[in-house]
Amino acid sequence: MLNSKQRAYLKSISNKLNPVFQIGKGGLSATQISQVDDYLRVHEIMKIRVLDNSLYTAKEATAEIAQAIEADVVQVIGSIGILYKKNDKEPVIKLP
């Protein structure tokens, strides 16, 4: 669970990032969720874009992915969701 200082720090990092994953009308599959998990193992933070034709809202999709891979939702704004998952073995981001 992230506190407000950590969440603010992660938001500042994510400002520079582009969405690396899109969710469209096909919804979420186990393969997509595992790809997100693999990406977060390496980078620890990512942006997800939920397209307009998706059956999910950004909040729903981000929450479902976070629950499935035990990640933290940093923020959801419009159609963009930001996820964070700490890598215990080789951390990339040092939280305050």
Order of alpha helices (4+ residues) and beta strands (2+ residues): alpha-beta-alpha-beta-alpha-beta-beta
